[in-house]
Amino acid sequence: MGTDNQERVIVRRGGDHTRRQAQRVALELFTKQGYEATSLRQIAEELGITKSSLYYHFPSKEAILRSLFSDRATEAEALVAWVREQPRSPRLLETAVLRWVESLSTDKLHGIRFMAANPLIARTMEGAEEDSVGSNLTALADELVALLPSPTPADTLLVRMSILSINAAVAAAADTDIADDEIVGAATTAARTLIRLVTSGADPSPLDRPEN
């Protein structure tokens, strides 16, 4: 009993670290052997703690997945707040987009990859957390488009595409052995290219087609 109490004290002191490790281990197990085949007890064993200690942070597997949405939503909200505090200039557009794209860690890439490969599970996660991610990214796009002197519908679309470049890169890298750092690098290049197309004033519309 004393050992269990000591472990609880350690878990509380390192709560954030334990929480992040639980998210990482859970995603690895979900990806390797499937969501349904993974139990909280197995996640706890991989972490080297008791199930009750893990339960202190996450009462269910669903709670772990929802926490990933919640964390990402918080990051998006913080970025929107940061943008609103900065001097207004078109240059801020590229800086903000790259902040978002380059904030993706390996664990976050695993999360995007897992949800893309498990659409049925993703749909069960739809709720306040996921809505918050989407609404905050929409708010970010709106703030950035407003930095342009005369934004067009195409500009709005390109800005939104740049924000979602990491999702596109993960999808494009499916069934390949491309390393995570290369995926983030490709997403960064795509985002920068799209934003510079917008801020350069070039016409992003399709080339005129000759009449038949």
N, C-alpha and C positions, 0 to 999 in steps of 0.2 A: 504493500500500500504506500509505504514511504517513497519507494522508487518511482511509482506512478505520479505522486505529488511533485517530486523533484522534476520529473520530465515536463509536467504541466507548467512549472515555473520557467523552465528553459524555453518551452514553446512560446510562452507569452512574451518573454524578453526578446526573442528573435522572431516575433510574429510575422513581420513583413517578409523576412527571408523564407520562413517555413511556407507561407502562403504562395510565394513565387515558385518555390521548389515543387510544391504540390501541383500547381498548374502545369509546370514543365513535365513532371513525371506522368501526370495523368494524360497529357496530350501524347506523350511517347507511347504509353500503353494503349490508349484508344486507337492510335494509328497502327500500331504493331499487331494487336490481337482483336481489335474491335471494341466499340463502346459497350455493347451489351455484355461482352465476355469479361469486362474489367470491373472489379469490385473496389469499394472503398478500402476494404481490408488489404487488398493487394497493393493499392497505392500507398497505404501506410507502411506496409512492409518494405516497399522499395525506398521509402523515405527514412526507414529505420526508427519509426515512432509507432505508438499504439493507435488503433483505430479511434479510440476515444479522443486522443490528442488531435488527430486529423479532423474529427467531427467538430472540434472547437472552432475550426476555421471554415469547414465546409460540411454541411449536414447531408449532402448528396452529390452524386456525380453531376447532376444537372446544375447544382450550385457552382461547381467548378467552371463549367462551360459558360454559365451566365456571368461569372466574375470576369471572364475574359472580355466579354462584350462591355461590361461596366467599366473596366480599366481603360479600354480603348476609347470609350465615350468620354471619360474624364480627360484623357489626353487631347481629344479633339476640342473639347470645351475650353481647355486651358490655352490651346493654340488660337482659338477665336478671340479669347480675351487678350492675348498677347498682341495679336494683329491690331485690335482696336486701340491699343496703347501706343502704337508706333506712329511716327510721322508718315503722313499719307504720300506715297509716291509709287509709280508703276514698278520700281525696283523691288518694293516690298512683296510684290506678287510672287516672284521667283523664290525669294528667301523663305516665304511662308510655306510654299508648296514643297520645297526641298526639306524643310524642317519636318514636315509630315512624313514624306516618303522615307527619309533617312532615319526616322525614329523606329523603324521596324527592326526588331531583334530577331534572332533565329527562332526563339520561342513563339513570337508573334506570327512569323511566317508559317510555322507549324500549325498555328491556330487557323489561319486563313486557308491553308491547304486541307486541313481536316474538315472544315465546314464546307468547302467546295466539293470534297469527295463524299460527303454525307448530307445530301440535301434534305432528306427526311428528318434527320436529327436537327438540322439547321432550322427547319420550319417549326419544330417544337420549341426552339429557343426564341422565336419571334415574340417580342414583348417590349417592355419599357426600355431595357438595356439596348437592344438592337435599334429600336426607334430613335434612341438618344444618339447613337453613333451616326445614323443617317441624317437626323435633323441638325446635328452639329457640323457635319461635313457640308450640308446644304448652306448653313449659315456662313461657314468658311468661304465657300465658293461665292456667295453673294457679296461678302465683304471684299473679296479680291477683285471681283468683276467691277465693283464700284470704284476701284482705283484707276480704272481705264477712263480716258476722257470721253470717248464715244463708243461704248461697247456694242457689238453686234450680237445677234443670236449665236453666230458661229463662235464668237469670242467666249461666250458663256459656256458653250459646249466644250470647247478646247480646255478651258480652265477646269471644268469638272473632270474631263478625261485625264488631265495631269494629276489631279488629286488621287484618282483611282488607278494610276499607272502601276502601283505595286500589286493590286489585285489582278490586273491584266497580265503582268509579268509572271505571277505565280501560276495562273491558268495556262499561259503559253509554255511554261517549263514543265508541265505535267508529263509524266512518263519519260522524263529525261534524267540524266545524271548531272545536270547543271547545278553547281554549288550555290548555296544560299547567298553568299556575298556577291556572286555574279548576277543573281536575280535582282538583288537590291541595286547593284550598279546599272543594270539595264533599265530598271524602273526609273532611276535617277536621270539617266540620259534621255529617256522618253519624256519625262516630266519637263526637264529643262528645254528640250526641243520644242515641245508644245507651247510652253510659256513664252519662249523667245519669238515664236511665230506670232503670238498674240501681241506682244509688246513692240515688235518690229514694225507693225503696221502693214505687214504683207497680207495680201488677200488669200485667206485660207479656203476659198470656195473652189469647187472642181473646175478644171480647165473647160473652156467652152468647147462644145462638140460641134463639128461641122454639120451643116444641114444636109439631109439626104436629098 
